[in-house]
């Protein structure tokens, strides 16, 4: 028997709207390969960026050892962090039971670089060379204190799973600019800093309640770059084409009866997979890059699945107008022996991150490609566990941390926001994760308050009911 409340909600959904003749029209538009679907919004004329590369550093890089120097802390080595600074704020279960919270100054030297005089740690010599292209936000903050909810929050705007990812919102809002590649591609690498870092789940690049065609497509470093890309043994390209044609006819018959747009999505994904059989192998063949490319990115760029190789692949993807490229690099969760781990992690990432910015600028792509570098939170100023001047660990810290931005729509050579003397609280110009996401969408010409999707009777958006564009960092 029909349920009146469920039926009422169903009538308000996009799926219901796309039923019948409208759904059939949607199927036809999805199957077109000569242009972007006509019903998808395009970048606003004011858009400075056409695409985003998000270099997500999973695990929480230590802002105190990389971007936010606190030289006065050397005088306070091993002192207990004052209660007036800690303010009774939430701690993780890993340090909440510590009897003291000894201050751990960074062991690394900081210097100012470029015309912008940006402060950077000696761990980031390559990033230092492109400092004038970067905008550092030192005052980012979040509520989440553990990895999974914090990463989920950065990527979806909510700590609980089930919401669309940032890349899915961008794909939904702007559509695809390349008929032969997905609008949203995901690349994952494992750093050498902490090989036991937290796992990453496919829902982080999922489409949530958006149609599934907007979810990210994960590229693999071994075998087929995308699962099931190759034809099975004994199946020719002609056979597969004929199969897809017959399958499309059957799906259209089902679509006309059921009016379910996910049927149209499935058909469109089959077509995309067929075209990717040609486009993806050419894309992922890094052997065609000249020697100068590997001189820039380093020898690691020749090894599939490394952060350097993924940065190079990200450049090749945006050259082909992929809207959103999401890199995840694991290994930044450094609770113990931070110096050894962070040095290895920076060796993985510093050169390639700077090379990507340099490469994009040389090719004229940086002006309309927005690059983001950052993790889900920072690290505590106090040491987790035993403290010496050469060895210490740091716990999770959501109250303040640093990200950097470069390219499309962002003012270069800027450091925005300040933390207190301990790098523990925001002292000036705080930027919430919702504010960061609102700013990223703004650079793409999208008003974060207007990019919405109606689900279960409510209009949802990436920034929920929050978020302000950080105008001071805009070009």
N, C-alpha and C positions, 0 to 999 in steps of 0.2 A: 504494500500500500504506500503511495507517495507520502513523503514527509513534508508538511507545509513549510517548515523553516528551511530545510535543506533545499527545497525547490525554489524558495524565494531567493536564497543566496546564489543558487546556480543561475537564475535568470539575470543576475547582475554581473556575472563574470564575463571576461573576454571570450572564453570558450563558447558560452551561450551566444554571444553576439556574432561569433563567426560561424554559427550553424547554417545549414541550408545553402542557399545561393551564395551568401557571403563567404562561407567556408570554401565552396568550390572555386570562387574567384581567388581566394587566398592560395589555394593549391596551384592554380595556374600561374600566379605571380611568383611563387616559390620556384617553380620549374623553369622560369625564364633564366637564361644564362648570359644575356647580352647586357644586363644592367642591374643595378641595385633595385630591390623591390620598391614599387612606387609608394607604398603605404608607410615606408619607414622614414623618420625624420632625417634631415641632413644637417651637417654642421652649420651653425648660425654664421652670418657674415662676419661677426665680431670674433669668431674663433681664431685663436693664435696657434693652437695645436690641432693636428689632424689625427694624431695617434699617441699612444703612451707605451713606454717600456718601464716596467716596474721591477726593480732589482730588490726583491724582498729578502732580507737577511734574517732567516728564521732562527729564533733562539734568544734574541735580545742583545745586540752589540753594546758594549760598554761605552757610553758617551764620555765617561770620565777618562778613559784611556785613549780615546780617538779624536774627539771634537771639542770638548768642553774643559779647558785647562783650569785647574784650581791650585796654583803654586803655593798659596798660603797654607794648604793642608799639610805640607811637609813639616810645619812647626807643630802640627797636632797629631803626629803619627801615634797610633794606638790609643789615643784618648777616646773615651766613651762618647758616642754621638749624643749631643745634648737633647734632653726631652723637648726643649723648646723648638728644636728643628724637626724631630721625629713626629711630634704633635699627636702621638697616639694612633698614627695611621696604621692601616692594615699591613700585616706582614705575612709572608708565606709560612707554611708549617715547617719549612727547613731552617728558618732562623728565629721564629717567634719564641722558641724556648731558650735561646742564647741568654746567658746571664749578663753579658755586656755586648756592646756594638762598637768594636774598635775601628776608628777611622783608618782607612787604607788609602793613602795618597797614591796616585799613579806613579809608577816607576819610570814612565817614559817622558822624554823631553818634548816640549811643544815649541813651535816657531810660527811666526807670521809669514804669509806667502802672498805673492802677487801684489798688484795695485790695490786690491781690496783688503790686504793685510789680514786675511783669514787665518785663524789659528788652527793648526793641524798637528797631530802627533807624528813623531818620527816613524811610526808604524805605517804611515800612508804617504810615502815619498812621491808616488805617481799621481795620486789624487791631488797632492800639493801643487803639481805642475799645471793643473787645470782649475785651480781655485777660483780664478776670475770668471770662470764659466758657471760657477755653482752658486746656489742660494742655500745657506745653512739655516735651518729652523731648529734652534736649541731648546725651545719651550714646548715641544709636543708632549701631550699627556693623554692618559686613558684611565678607565676604571678597572680594567681587567688586570689581574696580577699573576695568573697562571697561563701557560703557553696556549693551550687549545682555545680557551675563550678569547684570549688576547689576539691571536692570529685571526680567529674567526671575526672578531670585532673590526680589526683593521681592514679585512677583505670584504666584509658584508655589511658593516654598520650595526651588527648585533652580536652579542656574546653567545647566544644560542644558535645552533645550526638550523638551517632551513631557509634563510634569506638568500637572494641572488648575490653573487659576487660582483665586485666593482667592474671587472672585465665584462660580465654579462650585462650589467646596466649600460655600459658603453656600447656594447654590441647591439643591444635592444634600442638604444637611443639614436645611434648613428647608422646602424646597418653595416653592410660589408662594402668595401671598396675594391675587392678582388674576387671575381667569380670562381677562381680556381683554388682559393685557400680560405680557411676559416677566418672569421673576423677576430677570434680570440684564441691565442695559442699559449700553452703552458710548457715551461721547461724547468726541470728539477736537477739540482746537483748536490752532492754531499761534500761538505768541507772537511778538512783534516783537523780542524780545531777540536771538535767533540763528535766522534763517530757514533756515539749513543744518543745523539740529540733526538728531540721529540719527532714522532712520525707526522707526515702530512697526509691529509685525507682528500679524496677527490671532491668532496663537497665544498672545499675551499674555492674551487673554480667552477662550482655548479651553478645552475641557473635558478635554483630554488623554485619559486612558484611562477617564474617566467617560462614561456615555452622552451622546450629543451634544446631548440636549435641555437639558443644564445649561450649555452654552456661552453666552457673552455675545452679545447682539444689538446690533450697532453701528447707531446712528442717524446718518443723513447730514444735512448742512446744506443740500443742494441736491437738487432733484427729490423723488422719494418719500423720506420719512424712512427707510424700510426698503426695500431693493431688491425690486422686483417686487411691491410692495404693491398697486398699482393693477391693475385688470383690463385686459387688452389691448383695443384698439379692437374694438368689435363683440361683446364678451363682457359680458353683464349679470351682476348679482349672483346672479340666479336660475340662470343657466347655470353659474356657478362653483360654486354650492351643489350643484347636481345632479352636476357633475363630481366634486366632493369626496366626495359620498355613494357614487358608484359606485367611486371609487378606494379608499375605505375598505373596501368589501366585497372588492375584489380583494386589498388588503393583508392583510385578516383571513384570507382563504383561504391566502395565502402564509405568514402567521404560523403558522397551524395546522400547516402542513407543515414549515416550517424552524425554528420556535421561536426566531427571532432577535429580541431586544428592540429592535434598531435599526429594525425594521419598524414596531413600535409607536411608537417615537420619531418616525419620519418622518410617520406618520399624525397624531400629536398636533401636530406642527409645522405641517402643512397646516391643521389646525383653528385653531390659534393665529393663523396668518397671515390666515385669513378673518375672525376676530373683530377683529384689529388694523386691518382696513380701516376700521372705525368708530372704534375707540378711539384710534389713533395720530394721525389728523388733528386730532381734538379736543384731544388732549394737547399737540401741538406748535404750536397756534394761540395764540401769545403776545399777539396783538392784543386778546384779551379781558381782559388784565391791566389794572388801573387805573393811572392816572398815578403814583400813589404808589409802585407797584412799581418803575417805571423811575427815579423819583427816588432810590430806595434802591440799586438795582443799577447805575445809570448808563445813559447813552444806548447804550453798546455792547451792552446786553442786547437791543436791538431788532434787532441784526444777527446773523442766523443763523450759527452756527459759531464765534462768539467765545466766550472763556472766560466772560464775563458772561452771555451767552445760555444757555450750557450749565449754569451754576450755577442760573439761574432754572428751566431745564427739569428739573434735578435735584430742585429743590423740588417741582415739579409731579408728578414721578414718585413721590417718596416720599409725597406726599399721596394717591396712588392705590395705596399699599402695595406698590410695587416693592421687593424685598428688598435689591438691591445695585445702586448706580449708580456706575459707574466713569468718572471724568473723567480724560483725559490732556491735559496742556497742555505743548506742546513749546517749547523755546527757552532753556533754562537752562544750556546747555553753553557757558560763557563763558571760553575759554582766553586770549583777548586782548581788550583794551579792555573789561574787565569793567564799569567804571562806566557807560559809555554803554548797554551791553546790559542790565545788571541794572535800571537805572532804567526803561527801556522795558518790561521784563518785569514789574516791580512795578506799573507803571501799568496793565498788562493785568489783573493778578490781585488786587491788594490790596483794592480796593473791593468787588468781587464776592464774594470769599471772606468778608469781614466781613459783607456784606449777607446772604449765605446763612445764617450763624449767627444774625444778628438776625431774619431772616424766619422761620426755623424756630422760634425761641423765641417770637416774637409769636403764632404759630399753634398753640402748644402741642405742636409736633412735636420740639423739640430733646431733650426728656426721654427719648424712645425712638428717636431717630435719632442714630447715631454718625457724626461727621464727622472725616475724617482728611486732613491736609495735609502732604505731604512728597514727596521725590524718592528716587532710588536710592542716592545718596551725597552727601557734601559737597564742599568745595573746599580746596585746600592753602593754608596760611598763607604759603608762599613764592610768589613771583611766577614765572609762566611767561613767559619772554622779558623784554623790556625793562621796567624799573621806574622810575616817577616817583611823586611823591606824589599826582598826579591821575590816573594811568593805570597799570593793571597787569592781568595776567591770572592765573587760578588753574587748576591742574590738578585732576583727579579725586582725591577723598580719601575712602576707605572707613572709616578708623579711627575717626571720630566725626563725627556730623552731627545736625541737629535736625529733629524733626517736631512738629506740634501736633495735639492731639485735642480734640474738644468733643462734649458731649451724652451720649447714652445710656450710663450706667454709668461715666462718667469724672469724676473729681474736678475741678471747675473752679478756676481761679485758682492753679494749681500749676506750679512749675518743678522738674523732676526730672532728676538726673544732672548731672555736672560734667565739664568738660574741663580739660586742663592749661593753663599760662600762655600757650601758643602755639595753643591750639585744635587741637592735633594728635593727642593721645591722650586716651582716657577716663581721668579721674582718680578718678571716684566713680560708683557705681551704673550700670554699663554695661548697656545694653539691646541685645540682638542682634535682628536682623530676625525670627528665629524667635520670640523673646520677644514682640515686637510683635504678630505674627500670632496667637500663642496668646492674647494679651490681647484682641484684637479678637473672636476667637471666643468667649471667655469672656463678654464683654459681651452677646453674642447668646444666652447660655445653653448654649453648646456646649463640651464638654470636648475640647480639641484632641487629647488622646491617644486618645479614643474615636471620633472622627469618622474612620473608616478606610474603605478600599475595597480589596478583594482583586484583585490583578492579577498575572498570571504567577507565581502561587504565593506572593506576599508581600502583607501588609497595608500599604498606603501611607497616609500622612496628610500634611496640608499642612506640618507642622513636622518631617517626617521622624522622626528619633529624638531631637530636641532640643526646646528651648522651655520657658520658665517664664512663667507669668502674672505680670505686674508689679503686684503687689497694692497697692503704695504709690500708684498713680495711679487706683485704683478708688474710686468714690463710696461 
